[in-house]
Amino acid sequence: MSIGIVMLAHTALHRAEQVARHWTKAGCPVVIHVDQVVSPKRYRIFTERLSDDPLIRFSKRHRCDWGSWGLVAASQDASELMLTGFEDVSHVYLTSGSCLPLRPVQELIDYLKARPRTDHIESATTADVPWTVGGLDEERFTMRFPFSWRRNRYLFDRFVELQRKLGYTRKIPDGLTPHMGSQWWCLTRQTLSSILQDPKRKVYDRYFRHVWIPDESYFQTLSRLYSTSIISRSLTLSKFDFQGKPHIFYDDHLQLLRRSDCFVARKIWHSADRLYETFLNPKPGELSRQEPNPGKIDRIFAKAVDRRTRGRPGLYMQSRFPNEDWENGVTAAKYSVFQGFTELFTDFEPWLAQVTGARVHGHLFAPDRAHFAEGQTVMNGALSDNATLRDYDPKMFLTNLLWNTRGERQCFQLGPKSTPNVVWDIAKDPNAQVSVISGAWAIPLFQSNRTFGELRKEAAQMQKIETQMLDALRSPYSKCRKRIWTMAEFIEAPMEAIQVIVDEIGFQPNRRLTTAPTMVDLAGFGQFLQNLKNQGMHPYLMGDFPADPITPASLRDTQRPRPYLVKK
Amino acid sequence: MGVVQRYGLRLQRKRWRLRAFRKRRELKPVTNRTDQIRKNDILLFCTLRNEGIRLPYFLKYYRDMGVSHFFFVDNDSTDGSAELLAEQPDVSVWHTRKSYKRARFGIDWMNWLLRRYGHDHWCLTVDPDELFVYPFCDSRPLPALTDWLEASSIKSFSAMLLDMYPKGRIDAVPYQAGQNPLEIASWFDSGNYTLKRNHLLGNLWIQGGARARVFFPDQPEAAPALNKIPLVKWHHRYTYVSSTHMLLPRGLNYVYDEWGGEKASGALLHTKFLSTFNDKAMEELKRREHYAGSLEYVAYANALQDHPDLWCKWSEKYINWRQLEILGLMSMGNWA
């Protein structure tokens, strides 16, 4: 017995010749179909070059456009020639001119010899598989497709729509259940000759001529009628990308291909010299009896498709610039934003860095410069602290920072003096965790030594801005996770609030805090607010702050020893 | 996009083509070896002035990559560049004394040569200080990329300009002819770029990097554009609009994905900042032949007096294309 190779060649004929000779050297006859588009001159040269090999024949030429009937007709003619011309062929293997055998031919012969009645053809019903291009699965068998999908996409789509609207369907010939799968199959003589000599072949051919992409369904459907045993898997390693075109293998895939243990791979780049060199001159060595195992290659190509369709979240670059809401992650990682905390606690930033291990920046969007952690003037990715550069595109400053620091949690402070509108970018980002103590901007005013008139003016302005910021955070467009306390609420029970925030950052989950940040001395703050009120400026963002010049209850609270709080 | 706007772009395209046609008379052929060009050859187009010292490495780099024929416009070099080029077996050279600025910074000349010789070829348009890298460039030659682009029905390939610089003073290590400039200028900024969309022509406008950080911190809007589309399967109807930043028809500018995915892209390593830079900057400042009244060179000249160090603590040292892909500066897309 031997295997007959049917080869459909259209370009890179020198490679087809090389591979054909490789097959015949192992005793496998080859029937080559050369696409009609190849010029008669090139075809003549090609046939003459191979005329010295008695195991190579050429079949009648057809025009083989992608997804056209020509591919099926070419396979039929070549298979007939193979079955009649070479009596001892037991299996026929359909390959293309850019296929490359990866294992010694003898291994393939042995493999098939051990499975004399088995057909290897990927064949699945349309309902069960998602690999359809153009969104057509069932319909490719019940509609007509007079227009080319590649060249005349507009008419193709309109005509499909029209048929849908009219409810037009073709009748599938009796006894056929449409199946589809990879066009590269290996069938036994019995199955193949039954298909080719079927008395109803004319009916089937007429039907399939108008099915869309018949080369993926003709043999796949008909083999189900005759085969006694089908293994629905192609022996050819062939991967497709998201547009349905095959991935190409290059020299750097050598090790991957070698380890895949597949018999034949498609498609090989015509100038991948090292691949052709290596696999067409196998070293005499131990035969491997392993089953094909393309898992690793599958993963690499699946990753490539994922990169092309979903990309890396939070990345904005020359070839990925998603429209709003299509980002698959506005930013690269989760981050925390604090408003009012540095004002209320004297040592909030170092304290937070210590308890969470996160990178804690100061006011990143301050008017003078970006206050990066540890007073740095440049951050990861050579991001400058220059305020003009930052404010040229504040959103990209933020996305850049988070992209550059992937793997490290970022925290930063925000306030009414921050770059305007950046709060909207943060509010719309599901990665942001925003904690606000509203009204805390009044504390630095309270501590400052400026004239009251100035303070009053600034307080009014800050209150206005912060109100707008809170509106943004609370708006229906906001997607961030937010916690907003008034100052009065917060100092009622500061440690509980802080515990929640720290847990959310999640470096040491469910650990009770053992240190607390130091709160500024608020004695007299209530009176300060009252003075503002007396001047006609009503500060409302702080909540109901007691006007009496007493120490707030919470501050007494933190000073009282608690079982879980060890003050340094 | 309305009919009027579309027609406007068509007129604009015709205008640039006509201009290129007019400017063809400024080019005098020195050596024309274009009869050697074969059907699937990849062509390279370049304008230069006094860049002789870079040429040996430049030619070797692109020959090894798989470029088959070079087209140079020599803008009146005085350092023997033209003679060096004329000797090369795979180079065609044109000479001109005319103004670089009035040829729209050389792009009219490029457009003419592309139109005349580039039709139906993959054409790479680069400056002598730009080194093109693309995914898998260390294991697959350029024809592998162009074959793949062709099979994927992609007509243009973007490669962002990445400014490379040395550590320390720019003139500290003298550059020798034939040397890999990346041995000296091996650092770059990895994550401080800003992108904006040009809604009329569809291209992205990328700015940032070391030049924005050091020379334009106070006027970022004036920082040079870094988006480039240097590799195009040329058709005689195409035209570059402004340098190789964008093209018409505008479909060629959609080299980015808008729905979250990544298209394949490369990078142009811009090795401007070598020891040769100071003299060059001074000369260009005098000639005033560069973009926007040589604003860029004015900024350089001002800053260069204090011998700035472009390098900073967070500069990245260039290793290979994979590093650029991981940093998110370029992407393999679905080419695996």
Contacts between the chains, C-beta under 8 A, distances in Angstrom:
chain1	res1	chain2	res2	distance
A	241	B	334	5.1
A	242	B	334	6.6
A	243	B	152	7.2
A	245	B	151	6.3
A	245	B	152	6.8
A	247	B	336	6.4
A	248	B	147	7.8
A	248	B	148	6.2
A	248	B	151	7.3
A	250	B	136	7.1
A	250	B	139	6.9
A	250	B	140	5.1
A	250	B	144	5.9
A	251	B	139	6.1
A	251	B	140	7.1
A	252	B	136	6.5
A	252	B	139	4.0
A	252	B	140	6.8
A	269	B	140	8.0
A	269	B	144	5.8
A	269	B	147	6.7
A	270	B	147	8.0
A	271	B	141	7.4
A	271	B	143	6.5
A	271	B	144	7.0
A	300	B	336	5.4
A	301	B	336	5.5
A	303	B	336	7.2
A	304	B	332	6.8
A	304	B	333	7.6
A	304	B	334	4.7
A	304	B	335	7.0
A	304	B	336	3.6
A	305	B	334	5.8
A	307	B	261	7.3
A	307	B	262	5.4
A	307	B	331	7.0
A	307	B	332	6.6
A	307	B	333	6.6
A	307	B	334	6.6
A	308	B	257	7.7
A	308	B	261	5.0
A	308	B	262	6.3
A	308	B	263	7.3
A	308	B	333	5.2
A	308	B	334	3.5
A	309	B	260	7.6
A	309	B	261	4.7
A	310	B	260	5.7
A	310	B	261	6.1
A	311	B	257	7.0
A	311	B	260	5.2
A	311	B	261	4.9
A	311	B	262	4.3
A	311	B	331	8.0
A	312	B	262	7.0
A	312	B	328	6.5
A	315	B	262	7.6
A	315	B	328	4.6
A	316	B	195	5.6
A	317	B	160	7.5
A	317	B	193	7.6
A	317	B	195	7.4
A	317	B	262	7.8
A	317	B	265	7.6
A	317	B	328	5.4
A	317	B	329	6.4
A	317	B	330	7.5
A	317	B	331	7.0
A	318	B	158	5.1
A	318	B	159	7.9
A	318	B	160	4.4
A	318	B	195	7.7
A	318	B	204	6.3
A	318	B	206	6.2
A	318	B	227	6.2
A	318	B	255	7.0
A	318	B	256	6.3
A	318	B	265	5.2
A	318	B	329	7.8
A	318	B	330	7.2
A	319	B	158	5.9
A	319	B	255	5.9
A	319	B	256	4.8
A	319	B	257	6.6
A	319	B	262	5.6
A	319	B	263	4.1
A	319	B	264	6.7
A	319	B	265	3.7
A	319	B	330	7.4
A	319	B	331	5.2
A	319	B	333	6.7
A	320	B	256	6.2
A	320	B	257	5.7
A	320	B	260	7.5
A	320	B	261	7.0
A	320	B	262	4.4
A	320	B	263	7.3
A	320	B	331	6.7
A	321	B	195	5.8
A	321	B	197	6.8
A	321	B	204	5.7
A	321	B	256	4.6
A	321	B	257	7.5
A	321	B	258	6.5
A	322	B	257	7.3
A	322	B	258	6.1
A	322	B	259	6.5
A	322	B	260	4.7
A	323	B	258	5.0
A	323	B	259	7.0
A	326	B	258	6.9
A	326	B	259	5.1
A	326	B	260	5.0
A	327	B	260	6.1
A	328	B	260	4.2
A	376	B	313	7.7
A	378	B	312	4.8
A	378	B	313	6.0
A	378	B	314	5.2
A	379	B	314	6.5
A	380	B	191	6.6
A	380	B	314	5.7
A	381	B	189	7.0
A	381	B	190	4.8
A	381	B	191	2.3
A	381	B	192	5.7
A	381	B	314	6.3
A	381	B	327	8.0
A	382	B	189	3.8
A	382	B	190	6.5
A	382	B	191	6.8
A	382	B	192	5.2
A	382	B	210	7.2
A	382	B	213	6.4
A	382	B	312	5.7
A	382	B	314	4.6
A	382	B	315	5.8
A	382	B	316	7.8
A	383	B	191	6.2
A	383	B	192	4.7
A	383	B	314	7.4
A	384	B	192	6.4
A	384	B	213	4.9
A	384	B	217	6.7
A	386	B	213	7.7
A	386	B	217	4.5
A	386	B	218	8.0
A	388	B	217	6.2
A	388	B	218	5.5
A	388	B	219	7.7
A	388	B	220	6.2
A	389	B	192	7.8
A	389	B	212	6.5
A	389	B	213	7.0
A	389	B	217	5.6
A	389	B	220	5.1
A	392	B	194	6.3
A	392	B	220	3.9
A	392	B	221	6.7
A	393	B	194	4.1
A	393	B	196	7.5
A	396	B	193	7.6
A	396	B	194	4.6
A	396	B	195	6.7
A	400	B	191	5.1
A	400	B	192	6.1
A	400	B	193	7.3
A	403	B	191	6.1
A	403	B	328	6.3
A	404	B	190	7.0
A	404	B	191	3.8
